[in-house]
Amino acid sequence: MRWLRRFFSSDDPLVKIAAGLNEPEAEMWRELLSNEGISAFTKNMSYLLTAYGGSGINNFDMWVKQTDLERAREILTPLLQPEQLLPEDDA
């Protein structure tokens, strides 16, 4: 759990890099970034909707640390759909 404490207690803010992912691809891209040494965090943005039987498909977002943003964008740009990768000025 030390890695989790370090991830959230850093002075380096988290920025959203991608939105509208489904769960398998969100975890796949998170693991890819992790293999490249980039800490990433994914979250189901409609958990309550999913928990009560609604459609939670494509509602996962991904965050990375600000210092890793440029490298993460280089890795994810060729892999994600244009509408999934947030524009640089939004991040």
C-alpha positions as CSV (number, residue, x, y, z in Angstrom):
1,M,0.0,0.0,0.0
2,R,3.0,2.3,0.1
3,W,2.8,2.9,-3.6
4,L,-0.8,4.1,-3.2
5,R,0.1,6.5,-0.4
6,R,3.0,7.9,-2.5
7,F,0.7,8.2,-5.5
8,F,-1.9,10.3,-3.7
9,S,0.4,12.3,-1.3
10,S,2.6,13.8,-4.0
11,D,2.9,17.5,-4.9
12,D,2.6,16.4,-8.5
13,P,-1.2,16.8,-9.3
14,L,-3.2,14.2,-11.2
15,V,-4.6,15.2,-14.6
16,K,-7.2,13.4,-16.6
17,I,-5.8,12.1,-19.9
18,A,-8.6,10.0,-21.2
19,A,-12.4,9.6,-20.9
20,G,-15.1,7.3,-22.2
21,L,-13.1,4.1,-21.9
22,N,-14.7,0.7,-21.2
23,E,-13.3,-1.3,-18.3
24,P,-11.1,-3.8,-20.1
25,E,-9.5,-1.2,-22.3
26,A,-9.0,1.2,-19.3
27,E,-7.2,-1.6,-17.4
28,M,-5.2,-2.6,-20.5
29,W,-4.0,1.0,-21.1
30,R,-3.3,1.5,-17.4
31,E,-1.1,-1.6,-17.4
32,L,0.7,-0.5,-20.5
33,L,1.5,2.8,-18.9
34,S,2.6,1.0,-15.7
35,N,5.0,-1.2,-17.8
36,E,6.5,2.0,-19.1
37,G,7.0,3.4,-15.6
38,I,4.0,5.7,-15.6
39,S,1.6,5.5,-12.7
40,A,-2.0,5.7,-13.9
41,F,-5.4,5.6,-12.1
42,T,-8.7,4.6,-13.7
43,K,-12.1,5.2,-12.2
44,N,-15.7,4.2,-13.2
45,M,-17.4,7.5,-13.4
46,S,-20.9,6.1,-13.3
47,Y,-20.5,3.5,-10.5
48,L,-24.0,4.1,-9.0
49,L,-25.6,3.8,-12.4
50,T,-23.8,0.5,-13.0
51,A,-24.5,-0.8,-9.5
52,Y,-28.3,-0.4,-10.1
53,G,-28.4,-2.1,-13.4
54,G,-27.8,0.8,-15.7
55,S,-25.3,0.9,-18.5
56,G,-21.8,1.7,-17.2
57,I,-20.2,1.0,-20.5
58,N,-17.5,3.4,-21.7
59,N,-17.6,5.4,-18.5
60,F,-14.1,4.9,-17.2
61,D,-11.7,7.8,-17.1
62,M,-7.9,7.7,-16.7
63,W,-5.5,10.1,-14.8
64,V,-1.8,10.3,-14.7
65,K,0.6,12.6,-12.8
66,Q,1.3,16.0,-14.4
67,T,5.0,15.2,-14.9
68,D,4.1,12.0,-16.8
69,L,1.4,13.5,-19.0
70,E,3.6,14.2,-22.0
71,R,5.0,10.7,-22.1
72,A,1.6,9.1,-21.5
73,R,0.2,11.1,-24.4
74,E,2.9,9.9,-26.7
75,I,2.2,6.3,-25.8
76,L,-1.6,6.5,-25.9
77,T,-2.2,8.8,-28.9
78,P,-1.8,6.1,-31.5
79,L,-3.9,3.6,-29.5
80,L,-6.9,5.6,-28.4
81,Q,-9.8,6.9,-30.4
82,P,-9.6,10.7,-30.9
83,E,-12.7,11.3,-28.8
84,Q,-11.2,9.3,-25.9
85,L,-8.0,11.2,-25.5
86,L,-8.5,14.6,-24.0
87,P,-7.0,17.6,-25.8
88,E,-3.8,18.9,-24.3
89,D,-5.4,22.2,-23.1
90,D,-8.1,20.2,-21.2
91,A,-5.6,18.2,-19.2
